[in-house]
Amino acid sequence: MKPVKTTDKHALYLASVQDPVSDVERVSYIYKGLFSREALSFREDFSGTFALSCSWVQSNDKRSSISIDIDHETIEYGKKNYLANMSDDEQSRMEVIEGDALVKTSPVDIIATFNFSYCLLHKRAELLDYLKKCHASLNEKGMMIIDIFGGSDSEIPEVQERDIDNCEYITPFIFEFERKDFNPVTRLANYGIHFKYPDGTELVDAYTYHFRMWSITELRDLFEEAGFSRSIVYWEDFDDEGFGNGEFYPTEEEENSVNWNAYIVAIR
């Protein structure tokens, strides 16, 4: 299929931010390393178009998923563009819930809260309540995984950009992630995602976020309070130029860098 220019923000987001196939492989690998068995059931919170859940179900004919998001338009997009293209069997193993993610569901092996979505919960009590409900929604051999970013430059207003020129279905464009402001007293920050084409076509603030920037220590303490038995930090390694290389390893001590990415895995 010949690449085309699009102003579909969800398609641009999938091409520049998400990598569902790699995410499925990574969480599957972590789970198997911890429990010596394959994970079969999966819950994706703040799931948006639930592309990750689709990839999960398609990765194994015994796998099932629950995806939860509160935004009607985004869920309908996922149903029309992703779910509709899946087989009847695959669709039968997916449950799509339109509603608040702060709920207890039937138990699963893995709960994933990616793209820093838990940062939308600004109050400690609210985040703790959410994590307690997640703990209650996991199987005995279950884990929750979240992503987190930081570094010495992560609290400074800045625009980071990447050329997206390897997408099979969208012509080359520029992805921009803007740190608009950060309040060190409240740790509240505003971010925006922009998509721009060389001809001047652009989607400014295609996505905006008002986050509380929780620290690794705060989150691990909250996991413990919520009833999880332990937590593990998986740190992203760097390539020769100092950029993240997509490889993660467990750690308890690291030097701070300009920017870093990590996962926290909490074991039920």
Summary of the structure (lengths in Angstrom):
residues: 268
radius of gyration: 18.4
end to end distance: 44.4
largest distance: 53.4
contacts: 801
relative contact order: 0.15
helix: 29%
strand: 37%
